[in-house]
Amino acid sequence: MTTPAVPAPPRIPEAVHRRRWAILGVLMLSLLIVVLDNSILNVAIKTISTPAPAGLGATQSELEWAINAYTLVFAGLLFTAGLLGDRLGRKKVLVFGLVVFGLGSALAAESGSPLQLIIFRAIMGIGAAFVMPATLAVLMNVFERDEQPKAIGIWAGGVGIAIAIGPITGGLLLDHFWWGSVFLVNVPIVIIAVVLMLALVPDSRDPNPGRIDLVGVALSVVGLVLLVYGIIKGGQLADFTDPAVLLTSVAGLVVLVGFVLYEKRSDHPSIDITYFKNKVFSAAIAAIALVFFALMGVTFFSVFYTQSVRGYSPLQTGLLMLPLAAAQLIFAPRARLVVDRFGVRATTTGGLVILAAMLAAFTILDADTPIWILEVVFFFMGTGMAHVMTPTSVVIMQALPREKAGSASALSNTFRQVGGALGIAVLGSVLSTAYRSGIEDKLGLLPAGLRHTAGESIEATLGIAAKLGPRGDALVGAANDSFLHAMHVTALCGAGIALVSAVVTVLFLPGRPPRAAAEESTEETVGVSR
């Protein structure tokens, strides 16, 4: 007779365990504003580019920096923010990040020039960098291990909610208020989130943090900022061989290599580099980076397709993105069930193949394609994303000790942001180059000084065509045709990147859990015996 095993005591205090779902709601609200801001800005790009007083008269380059200033600071500080959360307390870091984000939003709403908007967007990026990793780190510390996949799935579904709410909210605000309202709307959300955070969320930190690795922190920030800046600048110039681009990017890579070498030798490293010897952990990180490379690069142009080529308003554009958000909201919390049945490898690879197919499907979109086809493409894109993000997030978060949750979350988000910045820069460069080569021959009738400006983007071409009156009508058709060709080329590049990510997951992510396979085998045996 054997003594039954005594169940392990719960790691989470009972008082925290009872309110874990309410805490998850607060964390999703905090996450909401970070994602909401980017999705709102996407539909406001065209309005901000119009001359004052309707907009700021921002150029294509200034618009890119309004987006990328946020990304640059966000990506550069994510890792450091995760480390500080582990050491100082994740709740403190979360509240600090929310307050800074709210302040940056209020200032951005009152920007008087594109330069001011870029600076205040950077401040918002500082706040967001402290919010994003802390939400997932707190989640890992209020849920027991067996509930973590479900909680992470719901957390990922929250991204879908934000993607849906952002463009629709942005469209409604732009229809009734000035462009700055798309930033001011963040302020009341921040106030509510901070109050709930202080009331409900427990603080947590690494119980044995050791000394703060100041050299490692400095190297990580400098290296990431230089690398992302070089990537963004290359996309802006549409030339990655430009000396300034090469110098900055290579300098960033050199500093990051120095960071890795220093961390390997340090007796109190910011991140244990040996984590990357785990092929599953590294493959999950790579998959997230490649997915966002493809997705951010391709979906960036979808706003111009719907608004510039198809003529939809910002609100209508937001409504058109609902299927993408709905699919993530539906499938992200349920992806764990697919993982239980088929394993991480099959689920993630399947999601990536779906995503690649939908990115390739952009090549069938034309100026008069029935809009329901775009809706179907968006829905399946969201479905693919849901079956990639949830499994890989669980793999990454459970690969490191619970005490290092902030660092794990920060690593995941850093690679995601760098991948997204690369996608916008590299695929944006592909889009710009393909567009310019397509429209260049049609700009011969314009004065020499206007040709370069008109060839920068479809918005620039259409703006000049509008000023020419009836003489500019021929340019409109040429601009649409050139943009569609450029969009098709860029979409195929994005699909190729998604397929590369699928190969990585096939080679390195784990298959079905042995226990699940054994249980199914037992069920089949029982079925046969019956």
Number of C-alpha atoms within 10 A of each C-alpha: 3 4 5 6 6 6 6 6 6 11 12 14 9 10 9 17 16 12 13 21 15 14 23 22 16 21 25 23 22 26 25 25 26 22 20 25 23 18 21 26 20 22 27 23 21 21 19 22 20 15 12 13 10 14 20 19 18 22 18 18 13 18 19 20 23 23 20 23 24 24 28 25 24 28 30 27 26 34 30 23 29 31 31 24 30 25 22 15 20 31 23 18 24 28 22 16 26 30 20 19 29 25 19 25 27 19 21 26 20 16 16 13 14 21 15 15 27 22 19 25 28 25 23 31 28 26 31 33 31 31 31 27 30 34 26 26 27 27 22 25 22 26 22 16 15 8 11 18 26 20 25 25 25 24 25 24 26 24 23 29 21 26 26 25 22 27 30 24 22 27 23 16 20 21 13 9 12 15 23 21 18 26 23 19 20 23 19 11 16 24 14 13 25 20 12 17 21 13 10 14 21 17 18 19 23 20 10 9 16 12 11 14 16 12 14 22 21 14 19 24 21 17 25 27 23 24 27 26 24 25 24 29 24 25 27 21 16 20 16 20 11 13 11 13 22 18 14 21 25 16 18 24 15 15 21 21 15 16 22 19 13 17 20 15 10 15 11 15 21 26 20 14 15 9 14 12 9 12 14 21 23 17 23 27 22 19 28 23 24 26 29 25 27 31 24 21 28 25 18 15 20 18 22 23 22 20 17 19 23 17 13 16 17 28 19 17 24 26 18 22 23 22 22 24 25 20 22 33 26 16 24 30 22 19 26 23 14 16 22 15 16 17 21 29 25 21 27 31 24 18 24 31 19 23 30 28 20 22 27 20 17 23 17 11 16 18 15 8 11 10 14 10 14 20 17 14 21 25 21 21 25 29 26 28 27 30 30 28 23 29 24 26 24 20 20 20 25 17 16 16 11 18 19 24 31 33 29 28 25 28 23 24 24 24 22 22 24 25 26 24 28 26 29 30 29 25 27 27 22 22 28 24 19 20 25 21 13 19 24 17 10 16 17 10 12 15 9 10 8 14 18 16 14 23 22 20 22 25 20 18 24 22 15 18 20 14 10 13 9 10 11 18 13 11 22 19 14 20 28 22 19 22 26 25 18 23 28 22 19 28 28 20 20 28 26 17 20 28 21 17 25 25 14 19 27 17 12 16 23 16 16 17 14 10 10 15 16 11 11 13 12 12 12 12 11 10 9 8 7 6
